[in-house]
């Protein structure tokens, strides 16, 4: 069964940091690009960051310089390191890939940035 399971969300003050993790199973993780999306209340899904099979990361302009995506193929895990968090980063964060030609989403993890 193809599955993505996120963890690491929570409540953090503005300026704080969090690290999200996404563990993959059911497919050969190292063969696929991986992405993080987010969805804020009342808004569409937004692509936050993508990492290729070779480890190259791309970022939305809104998070460049603050977020870092990385992967550990030995652990079938992709990470999103988030620093200098702002209230506008509040959203549900989802892990995403396209395995065997089909989109696969995790269940999401809530990130709330508030004082």
Buried (B, 14 or more C-beta within 10 A) or exposed (E): EEEBBBBBBEEBEEEBEBEBBBBBEEBEBEEBBBBBBBBBEEEEBBEBBBBEEEEEBEBBEEBEEBBBBBBEBEEBBBBBBBBEBEEEBBBBBBBBBEBEEEEBBBEBBEBBBEE
